[in-house]
Amino acid sequence: MEMVQIVFLTVFMFFLIVTVHEWGHYYFAKRAGILVREFAIGFGPKLFSYKRNETQFTLRLLPFGGYARMAGEDPELVEINPGQTIAIRIVNGEAKKIYLDQLDNRKNVIRGEVESIDLDQALTLQLNVDGDHQSYKVHPQAMMVTKGQETQIAPKNRQFGSKTIGQRALAIFAGPLMNFLLAFILFAIYIQMAGIPIENPQYVQIAEVSKGMPAEEAKLQKGDIVESINGDAIGADRQKMVDMTFESKGKPMEWTITRDDETFNVTLTPREMAGQEGGKVGITLELPSRNASFGETITESGKRMVTTTEMIFEGFSQLIAKFSMDDIGGPVRTFEVTGQIAKQGIVQLTNWAAILSLYLGIFNLLPIPALDGSRLAFLGIEWVRGKPIDPNREGMVHFIGFAMLFLLMIAVTYNDILRLING
């Protein structure tokens, strides 16, 4: 039952972080009047899909991210050319549906050969119907139907490229922005749950006890105070306690514990955990804390945003200075680490979720092709030049970047799986 709960919390955390990111793109694109064709979580084959208003909401198989597909960002999948035979259904004097195949099976339609068509601006259609030249207005939300699929047309004013640089930049930046806001909120929730460490603490206590580990077998509990180990006083020196346990793998240790004004001794034998070095007894430590006020929660959450951002950029610099595939973790390793943290309880998982959300926001703003940062860079160049980059060239850059990122993802995932197999 515990494993099911851990898996659920892990999946829910990733779902929340990715959904918030894509919702930022979706919301501000809709506010700008852009047609958002699909709001997807994950990539690959569809697991679940439903349509609301103009947008198809989709859950896909591979949990590597998501996307909000906006009209005009990619070449339209369905085109109509002069000379093509189509059928249209008229509603209130406008073409509401345009059929491209199975024309003989369509009922209550007008069938003819396309003489001219403008679905970008004028929204007009001229057909040759048995030698009779007929003109029609096209509804701005008309559907093109082919192979059983409906695709809504996207007039110029509904396309991504028709909007101002500011509107497009906001629709792109909104994804990382939502991750920053989520990180701040999650840090605030963590602080409310964990509290503020007391100044000049005199002791260290147990925050969580992992199942199946020596601490649980010795019946240690959350809130127990560790007075001494092997007769050596611990006080508030948490690192000293960690180091002593690390170096005592396979060796019995005598711990003196205080619980509710009662002091007693237990014997613990640290053991090695899969994928980790040194001895472990299966506890999470914390210093004594007090409840945080509203003001302290806001302030401390802001401080955590700053210190975590510094930590992330320090990690980036170390990775660049000394690149190694072993230092890069893909989805498998991230899920593995998240599962381990989930075992420590909802408090630590909330803190970890905040870190991942902040990381996702920062990483997406890097000027790497296919990421939000690269798209913002192209908009910056357009603003300086006074005209946009050739969409075909920009699209090729993003395509190559996405392909390289996908190959890197495959490589690190393979590396993560080998690491799991080899222990």
N, C-alpha and C positions, 0 to 999 in steps of 0.2 A: 504493500500500500504506500509506503514511504517513497519507493522508486517511482510509482505513478505520479505522486505529488511533485516530486522533483522534476520529472520530465514535463509535466504540465506547466510548472512555474517557469522552467527554462524556455519552453516554446512560447508561452504567453509573453515573456519579457522581450524576446526577439520580435514577436508580432507587434507589440506595443511600440517599440523603437522605430521599426520600419514604417508602420502605419502612420505614426505621427509625422515622420519625414515626408512621406508621399502626400499626406493630407495637406501639408503646407503648400506643396506645388499645386495641388488640385484646387484648394480654396482660393488662392490668389490668382490663379489662371481663370477660374470662373468669375471672379470679381472684375477681371479685365475684359470679360466677354469672350474669352477663348473657349472653343469647343474642346472639352476633354473627352476623348473617345473611350479611354480605358483607364481605370484605377486598379492596378495589379499589385498584389503582394506575392513575391516569389517570381521565378522564371520557369519556363518549360511548359509541360502539359497542364491543362486546366484540371483542377480538382473540384472547384465550385465556382459558379458564375450566376449573377443576376443583373438585370438592367434597371436603373432608376433614372428617370428623366432622360437625359442624353448620354449618360455614362454607363459603361459596362464595368461592374465591380467584379474582380476576379481573384481567386485564390489559386496559386499555381504550385507545382510540385517542389521545385528546388528553392529552398529558403535562403537564397543568397542576396536578397534585397527586394526591390520592387520598382515600379515606375508609374508615372501619370502621363499617358500618351496624349499629346495635344495635337490638334489639327494643324497641318502646315509644317510640323517639325520633320516629318518623313514624307516621301513621295506618296501620294494617294494611291491606295491599292486598286481602286476601281476607276476606270476612265471610260468616257464615251466619246467617240469620234464621228465626224460626218461620214455618211454612207452606211452607218451601222443601223440595223433594224432593232427597234425597241418597242415597248408598250408602256403606256402611261395611264395612271388612274387619276381622274380629275375630282377634286373635292373643293367645293365653293369657288370654282373657277380657276383653281391653280393645280398644277401637277404635284400631287402629294407622294406618289410612288412611281418609280421608274424601274421597269422590269427589263433585264438584259438577257434572260434565257427562259426556256420553257414557255415561249410566248403563246403557243397554241393552247396551253392549259390555263391561261389567265382569263378571268371573267370580268366583265364590266370595265374594259380597258379600251384605249385607242392605240392602234398599232400602226406604225409607219417608219419610214426611213429618215434618219436624222439629216437635215440639211444644214443646220447651224445650232450651236448650243453654247450657252455662257452660264456656267454655274458659279463663277467667281464674283461678278459684280452685277450685271444686268438681270441675272436669273431669268433668262428667256430660253425658249426652245422652239425651233421651227421644224415641223415634220412634213414629209411628203406622204399623204395618206391616199393611196390609190389615185395619184395624179393631182390631188387637191393639196395646196400648200396652206398649212394651218400653223398658227403661232400660239404659244401658250406661255403664261407666267409660271415660274417654278416656285413652289413654297420654300422659304429659307431653311426649313427643317425637313425637306423632302428626303425620302429614303430610296437608295438604289438597291435593288434586290437581285442577287445572282447566287447560284449554287446554294440556295436556301439561307443565305446570310444577308442581313440588312446593314447597309452602311449609310450613315447620314451625310448629306452633302455639307461642305464647309465653305460658305461664301467668304470672300476676302476679309471682311470685317470680323469673321470668327476664327481666323487663322493666327497662329502664334506670331508670324513675321509681320503682320499688319499693325501690331501694337507698338507703342512708343518704346524706346530703349528702357525707360524707367519701369514701365509695366512688365516688360519681359524680364528685366533684371530682378524685379521683386518676385515674380513667379518662380524664378530659378533659386534665388537666395532664400526663399521662404522655407524650403526643405531643411537646410541646415539650421535656420533660425528656430524652427519648431523643435529640433533636437536640442538646441541650447536651452530653450525654455523648459523642455521636459527634464533635462539634466538638473536645472536649477530647482525645479519643483521636487524632483526625487531626492536631491541632496537635502532640501528642507524637510521632507518627510523622514528621511534617515535621521536627521538631527533631532527631530521631535521624538523619534522612537529611542534613539541611543542616548540622547541627552548631551550635556556639556561636561567635559572632564573637570573634576574638582581640582583647584590649584593646590600644589604641594601635597599630593596624595601620600598616604602612609602605607597603602597595601594594593595588591593586585587581586582581582577576583575572576572567577570563571563566568564567561558570557554564554557559551554553548557547549554541549557535550555531544560528540558524534556517536552514533550507534555502532555497536560491534567493536569498539576500541577499548583499550585498557582503562580509560577514565570511567566509561560506563560500567565496565565489569567491576570496578572498585566502588560503584555506586556514588560517584561524585555528582554534584548537582550544580545547576546554574545559581550563581550568587555565592558559592563557596569561596572563602578567602584562603589563599595559599600562604601560610606563615613561613615555612622553611622546607628545604629539600636536603636530605642527608645531613640534617643539623645545621645547614647554612641558611641564615635568614634571607628571605627574598625581599621583604619590604614592598616598595613600589617599582622594583627593577624588573620589568617584564622581559627585557631582552636577556637578562641573566638567567631567568627561568627557561626561556626558549633554548638558549645555548646549552645549558646543563642537560636538558631533555634530548637535544640533538646528539650530544656526544655520548649518551648512555643507551644507545640502541642495544637491546638484548640484555641489559644489566638492570637488576632490580633497584628501585629507588624508594627511599622512605620519605613520604610527604606528610607534613603536619598541616592539617586543615582546620579552619574555624567555620562553624555553621551555627548561626543563631546562638552565639555566646557559648557554644560547646566546642571544645578542641579535641581532635582525635587524629590518629595516625593511620595511613594506608600505604600499602606497597604496590608500586606501579612498575611495570617493565615496558619501556618504550619499544615500539617495533616500527619497522619500515613500512611506508605506504607506497602503493604502486605509482611509479613515475616521480617519486620524491626521495631525496637522500636523507640520511640521518634518522634519529629516533622520533617517533610521534606517539602521543598518548590520546589524541582525539579530543582536544579542547580548544576553544577560542577564548582568548584572554581579553580583559578590559580593565581599565582603571575606574575607580568609583566616579560616578557622574551625578549631575543634578538635572532637573527639567529645564529646558531652554525656554526663554520668553519669546514672544513674537519677534521683537527687534533682534534678539540674538540669533534666532533662526534665520532671518533674512541676511544678517551680517555674516554668519558662519557659512551659509550656503554660498554667498558670493566669494568668500575666501577659498572655499573648496573648488569653486569654478576656476579661480586663478591658479591655485597650486596644481590642480589636475591638468590644466592646460599646459603649464610649464613642464610637467612630467611627460605629457604626450609629445611635446616638441623636442624634449631631451631624448626621448626614445627614437624619434625620427632622425635626429642628428647622429645618434650612435649607429643606427641601422645604415645610414648613408656612409658613415666613416668606415664601417667594417661590416659589409654585407655578407649575410650567411642565410641559406635557406632554413637552417635550424632555428633562426631567430624570428622567422615569420610564421604566424599561426593562421590557418584558414578557419572555415566554419566548424570543422571537426574539433580542432583544438579549443576554439572558443566555446563550443557546446560542452566540451569536457570540463574546462575550467569553470564555466557557469554552473554545471551540475555539482561540482565540488563545493562551490560557494553556496549553492542552494541548500546543501546539507547543513550548513552553518546556521540557517534560519532566514526568515524574511527580512530581518534587519540588515544583514550583510548583503543579501541579494539586492535589496533596494539601493544600497550604496554602489554595488557593482553595476547595476542597470544605469545609474546616473553617469558613471564613468564611461560605459559603452556608448550611451547616447551622445555625450560630449565628444567622444572620439569619432563617432560617425559623422557628426556635424563638421568637425575640423577636417577630417580626411576628405569629405566631399568638396570642401572648398580649396583643396590643393589643385594647382593648374595642370592636372593630368587629363589628357584627352578622354572624353566620355564622362568625366565627372562634372559636377556643377561648377567647380572652380574654372575649368577650361571653357565652359559655355559663357561664364561671366567675363572671362578674358577676351573672348571673341566680341562680346558686346562692348567691352571697353575699347577695343580696336575700332569697332564701328563708330563709336562716339568720337574718337580722335580723328578718324578719316572723314567722317561725315557721310559715309555710305557703308553698307554692309559688305562683309566678305562673301565671295561667291558661295552660295549655299551648297553646291556640289563639292567644293573643296573643304568647306567646314564639315560637311557630312562625312567625307572620306576620313578626315582627321579623327572624328569621333568614332567612326567604325573601326579604324585601326586600333585606337586606344581601347575600345571595348573588347576587341579580339585579344589584345595583349593582356588585359586585365583578366579575361576569362581563362586564358592559357595559364597565367600565373596562379589563378584560383585552383585550377585543376592540379597544378604542380604541388602547391602547398597542401591541398587536400590529400593527395597521394602520399606526401611526406608525413602528414598527420596520421594517416591510417597505418603506415609502416611503423611509426613511433608507438602507436597503440598495440600493434601486433607484437613488436619486439619488447614491449614493456618499458 
